[in-house]
Amino acid sequence: MTRITWRLAVLIAGGLITATAAAPAAAQRASYGVHVGYNFDVNDPLVGAQATFPFSRYVAFYPTFDYYFTSGVSIWALNGDLKLYPGAYHVFYVASGINYTHQSVNGNGSSTTNLNLVAGLEGHRRFGAPYLEGRLILGNGSSSFQIVGGLSWH
């Protein structure tokens, strides 16, 4: 990992510790779900899964997995983000964290570590929580943008 990646990881870890220490215990439950979307950099669809593990009413750990349907290349990504709900109704959220992307062509693979910037809308229903989000992935002098929509369950 590069120095910038390590600094980013330390910053996120510090934010997680601060959020959990400063926030009162909340009766929030973890949620899990699936999503579909489109990445405008690779110009291909994707499917994935995500989870939300609340630390407090306004802060949660948000890991996600994405698999991209690209021709001739196998691409998948793992994301570890810190999700923040700035409003009282938990409809809008922002998140930021680390993206780890792996690409493989004919058995030869390479990986990159990048920065995520996420913004989304999340509904709350008895059967589940539909959501729509945009994710900007920044790293190595380039950027990638994707939109996903899915459904989460408690």
N, C-alpha and C positions, 0 to 999 in steps of 0.2 A: 504494500500500500504506500501511496505517496504521503508526503508530509501534510498536504492539504486534506487528504482523506482521513488521516489520523486526527488532525485538529477538528474536523467536522464530527467525527465519532465521539471525541471527548466533549465537544459542545452539546451534542444530542444527549449523551449520558448525563451531563450536568443538568440539562433541562429536565430530564426524566426524574432525577433525584430531587431537584427543586420542586417540581410539580407534585410529586408524591409526598414530600415532607410538608409543604405549605398548604396543601389542599385538605379539607376535612374528608373523612371517609364517606363514601357515597354508596348507596345501595344500587349501583349500576351492575348490569350483567354483560358478560362478553357476548359478542355476536359473530356469526360466521356466514359467509355467503359466496356467491359466484357472480362473475361479470363477463360481458362480451364488449368488444370495442374495436377501435381502428387506430393504428399508429400512422401518422402522416409522414414520418421519416422513411420507414421501410415500405409504405404504401400497401400494407397488408392488414387483415383482420387479426384479432387476438382473442383468447379466452383466458380466464384466470379465476383465482380464488382470493379471498381476503378474510381478515378477522379484525375485530376491534376489541381491545382489552382496556377498559376504562381504569384510570388512576383516580379520577375525581369526576365531578359533574361536567367539567369543561375540558379535560385533558385525557387522551387515550393513546395507547400504543397501537399502531396500525400496520401490521405486516401484510404484504400482498405478494402474489405470484402471477406472472403473465407468461403465456406461451404464444409466440407469434407464428402465424401460418405463412411462412415465406417459402419461395421456390428455390430448392437447391441448398438452402442454408437452414440450419437448426438454431433458433434464437429463443432464449428464455431469460426471464429476469426475476430477481428477488428484490423486494423493497422493504425497508424498515423505516417507517415514518412516525413522527409525533403529530397527532391530530388535535387541533384546537377548535372548540365550539365557542365563538365569540358572543353569541346571542343566547337569550334565555330559552328559546324554543328548540334549539338544536336542529335547525333546518339547514343552516349554512355552516360549512367547516372549511378550514384551511389546514394544510399539513406540509411538513418538510422533513427530509431525512436522506437516507442513503439508498442508492440504486446499484445493484450488482447485476450486470448483464453478461451472459455467456453466449458466444457464437461459435458454431462448429460447421466446417465444410470438409466433407470427405474424411472425417476423423481428426482433422487438425482444428483445434479450438483456441480461442482467445477470450479473455475476460476484461471488462472495464468496471471501474467504480465511479459513480456519478452522483450528482446532487439532484434531489427531487423537489419540486414546488408543486403543490396540489391545491385545488379549490373545488368544492363540490356542494351539491344540494342533496339532502337526505330526507325522505318522508318517513312517517311513523304510522304503521298500520298494524292491526291485530295479526294478520297473516305474515307480516314481514315488513322490512324497511326498504323500499325502492330507493335507488340513488343514481346520480349522474355526476361524473367528475371529469375534470381536465387535469392532465399531468404533464408538466414540463420537465424534461430530463436534461440536465446541463452537465457537460464534462468533455474533456479532451478537445477543447476549442470548438465544440459543436453543440447543437441542441436538438431535441426530438420532442414532439408534442403528440399526445394521444388522448382520446376521449373514450371513456368506458361508462357503461350503465349496467346495473345489476340489482340483485335482491339479497338482503341479509336477514338472518333469523336469529332470535335469541335462544 
